[in-house]
Amino acid sequence: MIRQVNAHLIILIAFLVSYWLRFDTLELPQGYLLALLLSLFLASIALPASGAFRADFEWQVMRRVRRLLAGWTFVLLVLVSITVMTKSTDYFSRIWFGLWSIISTCGLIAVSFLSHYFRIRNRNRNKQTSSIALVGSGEAAIRLEKHVLNDPASDMTIAQRFGQAWTSESTWPISKLASYIESNDVNAVWIAVPWEDKSTLSETLHVLRELVVDVNVIPDLDQYRLLNQTVSEWAGLPVISLAGTPMTDAEARLKVIMDWLLALALLLLLSPLLLIIALVILVSDGRPVLFHQKRHGVGGNSVDILKFRTMRNSVGSGKFRQAEKDDERVNAVGRFLRKTSLDELPQLLNVLRGDMSLVGPRPHPLELNQEYMSRIPKYMMRHKMKPGITGWAQINGYRGQTETEEKMAQRIEHDLWYIQNWSLWLDLKILLMTPLVMIHRNAY
């Protein structure tokens, strides 16, 4: 809450300072006052939805700053879109808007780093170290030990290790756990064992049955790792979600708004180019100009994806085959459109229609999904999010033909990483990098 208030104060102060620098007065006319109130209102929605104030980023200052800047950039884009649509761009000073954008952005960054510095200093000054006994075996114990030892925000120290040896440090048998706790200052016992190692867990809980000490069990979810695991409670029962939704409702709404605004702006901006491409296709190879293809959308539902037609009119609808280098089915215009990815531009209409997002896993033809869904683990998990015109896999070189299973597996791995690590900042980063990789040797 404090971080959110600070962010709004920075936006307000930056607005007033930039207005004073431009006009040498603080008497805001009605239009500017309305812009200020609207910006604060949008910030109150966009900044929390971007994840900038999430508690799990408490000590990850760079992650918080990136999300904060993504949320603020979104607010500025919305304000610009509104002024363009209302034809009020001449009313507002461009110098003032530039000053406000720069001062507010620098202020948000500076306050975030200062706040982080003082929080670290205060934590180190008042730090209370918690001594724990770590009980475990195998990779589960190794992962927990690394987290405790390598986390700079951790206030825990490992007093002693128990269970099956997993480290070069001395590991005591579980039978000595009770006597160790009774004779030493141990705040808690942490247990990390593979789920199949029930004997270690049962023995540990049996030994601790008469001791008054906190006991924490770390579930070994990595062996079942899918996407967005969470631990919650339902009707008094603990629930471990191995594959949840990739974003909160607020984050999903923010992504939809950004998609719609940017897609509309791009359509208006690129409309002359779209018209020229359509006319060239029409003149060179006749109708139809657009190519329709069924592909899987969010949740695995079938959606109608639009593209500029790049294959010859004489090509029938026979058995599906991916386009390849020097493919005889692709016409001269289509070869250029595919090479530059301009054939994908009609999918901006899919974004406005709600079938697609600007950024997300690229939708595959239904036949390609059928071919790989049983061969590549977690393949269909990529449909947890709307498909995108561009994506993390595409800007990392995994686009175009996937003639080997290894290439497809790498593309899927990048798609799943994107879903697991989604943020508004990541979407903006991918959008900015996409023009740099539009021309690619794998695009046929």
C-alpha positions in Angstrom: 0.0 0.0 0.0 2.8 2.4 0.9 4.6 1.7 -2.4 1.4 2.4 -4.3 0.9 5.7 -2.5 4.5 6.7 -3.2 4.1 5.9 -6.9 1.0 8.1 -7.1 2.8 11.0 -5.3 5.7 10.7 -7.7 3.3 10.9 -10.7 1.5 13.9 -9.1 4.7 15.8 -8.3 6.2 15.1 -11.7 3.0 16.4 -13.4 3.1 19.6 -11.4 6.9 20.1 -11.8 6.8 19.6 -15.6 3.8 21.9 -15.9 5.6 24.6 -13.9 8.8 24.2 -16.0 6.8 24.6 -19.2 4.3 27.3 -18.3 5.9 28.9 -15.2 2.7 28.5 -13.2 0.8 25.9 -11.2 -2.7 27.0 -12.1 -3.9 24.0 -14.1 -6.6 24.6 -16.7 -9.5 22.2 -16.8 -8.1 20.0 -19.5 -4.8 19.4 -17.7 -6.6 18.9 -14.4 -8.7 16.2 -16.1 -5.6 14.6 -17.5 -4.0 14.5 -14.1 -7.1 12.9 -12.5 -7.3 10.4 -15.3 -3.7 9.4 -15.1 -3.9 8.8 -11.4 -7.0 6.7 -11.9 -5.4 4.6 -14.6 -2.2 4.3 -12.5 -4.3 3.0 -9.6 -5.5 0.1 -11.9 -2.4 -0.5 -14.1 0.4 -0.4 -11.6 -1.0 -3.0 -9.2 -2.2 -5.1 -12.2 1.4 -5.1 -13.6 2.6 -6.9 -10.5 4.8 -4.0 -9.3 3.6 -4.3 -5.7 3.4 -8.1 -5.4 4.6 -9.3 -2.0 6.7 -12.1 -3.5 8.9 -9.5 -5.2 9.7 -8.0 -1.8 13.5 -8.1 -2.3 13.7 -8.3 -6.1 14.1 -4.6 -6.8 14.9 -5.0 -10.6 11.8 -7.2 -11.1 9.6 -4.6 -9.3 11.1 -1.7 -11.3 10.6 -3.4 -14.6 6.9 -4.2 -13.8 6.4 -0.7 -12.5 7.8 0.9 -15.6 5.7 -1.4 -17.8 2.5 -0.4 -15.9 3.4 3.3 -16.2 4.3 3.0 -19.9 0.8 1.4 -20.4 -0.8 4.4 -18.7 1.1 6.9 -20.9 0.1 4.9 -24.0 -3.6 5.0 -23.0 -3.4 8.7 -22.4 -1.8 9.3 -25.9 -4.5 7.0 -27.5 -7.3 9.0 -25.8 -5.9 12.3 -27.0 -5.6 11.0 -30.5 -9.1 9.5 -30.6 -10.6 12.7 -29.2 -8.5 14.9 -31.5 -7.1 16.9 -28.6 -3.4 16.5 -29.3 -3.1 20.2 -30.2 -4.5 21.2 -26.7 -1.6 19.6 -24.7 2.0 20.8 -24.9 4.3 18.1 -26.3 7.2 19.6 -24.3 5.2 19.3 -21.1 4.2 15.7 -21.9 7.9 14.8 -22.6 9.1 16.4 -19.4 6.3 14.7 -17.4 7.2 11.3 -18.9 10.9 11.6 -18.2 10.6 13.1 -14.7 7.9 10.6 -13.6 9.8 7.6 -14.9 13.1 8.8 -13.3 11.2 9.5 -10.1 9.6 6.0 -10.0 13.0 4.4 -10.5 14.8 6.5 -8.0 12.1 6.0 -5.2 12.1 2.3 -5.9 15.9 2.0 -5.4 15.9 4.3 -2.4 13.1 2.4 -0.8 14.9 -0.9 -1.4 18.1 0.5 0.0 16.5 1.6 3.3 14.5 -1.6 3.6 17.7 -3.7 3.3 19.5 -1.4 5.8 16.6 -1.7 8.3 16.4 -5.4 7.8 20.1 -5.9 8.4 20.0 -3.7 11.5 17.1 -5.5 13.1 17.7 -9.0 11.6 16.7 -11.9 13.8 18.4 -15.1 12.6 16.3 -18.2 12.7 18.1 -21.5 13.3 16.6 -24.5 11.5 17.2 -28.2 11.4 17.0 -29.5 7.8 15.7 -33.0 7.2 15.8 -34.4 3.7 17.1 -36.6 1.0 17.9 -36.4 -2.7 17.4 -33.5 -5.0 14.6 -32.1 -2.9 17.0 -31.4 0.0 19.7 -30.1 -2.3 17.2 -27.5 -3.8 16.0 -26.4 -0.3 19.6 -26.1 1.0 20.6 -23.9 -2.0 17.6 -21.6 -1.5 18.4 -21.1 2.2 22.1 -20.5 1.6 21.8 -18.4 -1.6 18.8 -16.2 -0.8 20.0 -12.8 0.3 16.7 -12.0 2.0 16.7 -15.2 4.0 16.9 -14.9 7.8 17.6 -18.6 8.3 20.7 -20.5 9.1 21.1 -24.3 8.9 22.1 -25.5 12.4 22.3 -29.2 11.4 21.3 -31.6 8.6 19.5 -34.9 9.1 18.4 -37.8 6.9 20.1 -39.4 4.0 23.4 -37.8 3.0 22.9 -35.3 0.1 25.8 -32.9 0.8 29.5 -32.8 1.7 28.4 -31.4 5.1 27.9 -33.8 7.9 24.4 -35.4 8.0 23.1 -36.9 11.2 20.6 -39.8 11.4 17.0 -38.9 12.1 17.1 -40.8 15.4 19.3 -38.0 16.8 16.9 -35.2 15.8 14.9 -35.0 19.0 18.0 -34.9 21.3 19.6 -32.3 19.1 16.6 -30.0 19.3 16.3 -30.4 23.1 19.9 -29.5 23.6 20.2 -26.7 21.0 18.4 -23.5 20.1 16.4 -24.7 17.1 13.5 -22.5 15.9 12.0 -24.9 13.3 12.4 -28.1 11.5 12.2 -28.0 7.7 11.6 -31.3 5.8 12.4 -31.7 2.1 12.1 -35.2 0.6 10.8 -36.7 -2.7 7.2 -37.6 -2.5 8.0 -41.3 -2.9 10.3 -41.2 0.2 7.5 -41.7 2.7 9.7 -43.5 5.2 11.9 -40.5 5.9 8.9 -38.2 6.3 7.1 -40.7 8.6 10.2 -41.3 10.7 10.8 -37.6 11.1 7.2 -36.8 12.2 7.3 -39.8 14.6 10.5 -38.5 16.3 9.0 -35.0 16.6 5.6 -36.1 18.0 6.4 -35.0 21.6 8.5 -31.9 20.8 7.1 -28.3 20.7 8.8 -27.0 17.6 7.6 -25.6 14.3 7.6 -28.1 11.5 7.5 -27.2 7.8 7.3 -29.6 4.9 8.4 -28.4 1.4 6.5 -30.4 -1.2 8.7 -31.7 -4.0 6.8 -30.2 -6.9 9.7 -30.1 -9.4 9.2 -33.7 -10.4 5.6 -32.9 -11.4 6.4 -29.3 -12.5 3.9 -27.9 -15.0 3.0 -24.2 -14.8 2.2 -21.7 -12.1 2.1 -24.0 -9.1 0.3 -22.6 -6.1 -0.7 -23.8 -2.6 -4.1 -22.7 -1.3 -7.0 -23.8 0.8 -10.4 -25.0 -0.2 -13.1 -25.7 2.4 -10.4 -26.3 5.0 -8.4 -28.6 2.8 -4.9 -27.8 1.5 -4.8 -27.7 -2.3 -1.7 -27.9 -4.4 -2.2 -26.6 -7.9 0.3 -28.0 -10.3 -1.0 -26.2 -13.4 -2.9 -22.9 -12.7 -3.8 -19.9 -14.7 -0.8 -17.9 -15.7 -2.0 -14.5 -14.5 -4.5 -12.8 -12.1 -7.8 -11.4 -13.4 -6.4 -7.9 -13.1 -3.3 -8.8 -15.1 -5.5 -10.5 -17.8 -7.7 -7.4 -18.1 -4.6 -5.2 -18.4 -3.2 -7.4 -21.2 -6.5 -7.4 -23.1 -6.7 -3.5 -22.9 -3.1 -3.1 -24.1 -3.8 -5.6 -26.9 -6.9 -3.8 -28.1 -5.4 -0.3 -28.0 -2.1 -1.2 -29.7 -3.8 -3.4 -32.3 -6.3 -0.6 -33.2 -3.4 1.9 -33.4 -1.3 -0.4 -35.6 -4.2 -1.1 -37.9 -4.8 2.7 -38.4 -1.1 3.3 -38.8 -0.5 0.4 -41.2 -3.7 0.7 -43.2 -2.0 2.1 -46.3 0.5 -0.8 -46.2 -2.3 -3.3 -45.7 -4.2 -1.9 -48.7 -1.1 -2.0 -50.9 -0.4 -5.6 -50.0 -4.0 -6.6 -50.7 -4.0 -4.9 -54.1 -0.7 -6.5 -55.1 -2.0 -10.0 -54.2 -5.3 -9.3 -56.0 -3.5 -8.1 -59.2 -0.8 -10.8 -59.2 -2.8 -13.9 -58.3 -6.4 -12.9 -57.9 -8.8 -13.7 -55.1 -9.0 -14.4 -52.2 -6.6 -11.9 -50.6 -6.9 -13.4 -47.1 -6.1 -17.0 -46.1 -8.2 -18.6 -43.3 -6.9 -21.5 -41.2 -8.2 -23.2 -38.1 -5.7 -23.2 -35.3 -5.9 -23.9 -31.5 -6.6 -20.9 -29.3 -6.7 -20.4 -25.6 -8.0 -23.5 -23.8 -7.4 -25.6 -27.0 -10.5 -24.2 -28.7 -10.4 -23.8 -32.4 -10.2 -20.3 -33.8 -10.1 -18.9 -37.4 -6.6 -17.3 -38.0 -6.2 -14.7 -40.7 -3.2 -14.2 -43.0 -2.4 -12.7 -46.3 -2.6 -15.5 -48.9 1.0 -16.4 -49.9 0.4 -19.6 -51.9 -0.7 -20.0 -55.5 -4.4 -20.1 -56.2 -3.8 -23.4 -57.9 -2.7 -25.1 -54.7 -5.5 -27.3 -53.4 -6.5 -28.0 -49.8 -4.9 -31.5 -49.8 -2.9 -32.9 -47.0 -1.2 -30.4 -44.6 2.5 -29.7 -45.2 4.6 -27.0 -43.6 6.1 -24.5 -46.0 9.7 -25.2 -46.6 12.7 -23.6 -48.4 12.0 -23.0 -52.2 8.5 -24.3 -51.7 6.9 -24.5 -55.2 3.5 -23.7 -53.7 4.5 -20.2 -52.6 4.1 -17.4 -55.1 6.6 -14.5 -55.7 4.7 -12.0 -53.6 4.1 -14.6 -50.9 7.8 -15.4 -50.7 8.5 -11.7 -49.8 5.6 -11.5 -47.4 6.7 -14.7 -45.6 10.3 -13.6 -45.4 9.3 -10.2 -43.8 6.4 -11.7 -41.7 4.1 -9.1 -43.3 1.7 -12.0 -44.1 0.8 -12.1 -40.4 -0.5 -8.5 -40.2 -4.2 -9.4 -40.7 -4.0 -11.1 -37.4 -4.4 -7.7 -35.8 -8.1 -8.3 -36.7 -7.9 -11.5 -34.7 -6.6 -9.5 -31.7 -9.5 -7.0 -32.0 -11.9 -9.9 -32.2 -10.4 -11.4 -29.0 -9.1 -14.6 -30.6 -5.5 -13.7 -30.2 -3.1 -11.5 -28.3 -0.2 -9.3 -29.7 2.2 -11.5 -27.7 1.8 -15.1 -26.8 2.7 -18.6 -28.0 2.3 -18.7 -31.8 -0.8 -20.8 -32.9 0.0 -24.0 -34.7 -2.1 -25.6 -37.4 -4.4 -28.3 -36.0 -2.5 -31.0 -37.9 0.8 -29.9 -36.4 -0.7 -30.0 -32.8 -2.0 -33.5 -33.5 1.4 -34.6 -34.6 3.4 -33.3 -31.6 1.0 -33.3 -28.6 1.8 -36.9 -27.8 5.5 -36.6 -28.6 6.6 -33.5 -26.7 5.8 -33.4 -22.9 3.6 -30.5 -21.8 3.0 -29.5 -25.4 -0.7 -28.5 -24.9 0.2 -26.4 -21.8 1.1 -23.6 -24.3 -2.7 -23.1 -24.8 -3.0 -21.7 -21.2 -2.7 -18.3 -22.8 -4.1 -16.7 -26.0 -1.9 -17.3 -29.0 0.1 -14.3 -30.2 1.2 -12.6 -33.4 4.7 -12.7 -31.9 6.2 -14.4 -28.9 9.3 -15.2 -26.9 10.2 -18.2 -29.1 10.0 -16.1 -32.2 12.3 -13.3 -31.1 14.8 -16.0 -29.9 15.0 -17.5 -33.4 12.4 -20.3 -33.1 10.1 -19.4 -35.9 9.2 -20.7 -39.4 9.6 -24.4 -40.3 10.1 -26.9 -37.5 11.4 -29.8 -39.5 12.8 -31.7 -36.5 11.3 -32.6 -33.2 14.2 -31.0 -31.4 13.3 -27.6 -32.9 9.7 -27.9 -32.0 10.7 -28.9 -28.4 12.8 -25.8 -28.1 10.0 -23.6 -29.3 7.6 -25.2 -26.8 10.2 -24.7 -24.0 10.3 -21.0 -24.8 6.5 -20.7 -24.9 6.2 -22.4 -21.5 8.9 -20.1 -20.1 7.0 -17.1 -21.4 3.8 -18.3 -19.7 5.5 -19.0 -16.4 7.3 -15.6 -16.4 4.7 -13.4 -18.0 4.6 -9.7 -17.1 3.5 -6.6 -18.9 7.2 -5.6 -19.1 8.0 -8.9 -20.9 5.2 -8.2 -23.4 6.6 -4.7 -24.1 10.1 -6.1 -24.5 9.0 -8.7 -27.0 7.0 -6.1 -29.0 10.0 -3.8 -29.2 12.3 -6.6 -30.3 10.0 -8.1 -32.9 10.8 -5.6 -35.7 14.4 -6.5 -35.3 13.8 -10.2 -36.1 11.0 -9.9 -38.7 13.3 -10.9 -41.5 14.6 -14.3 -40.6 16.3 -17.1 -42.6 13.9 -19.7 -41.2 10.8 -17.9 -42.7 9.8 -19.6 -45.9 
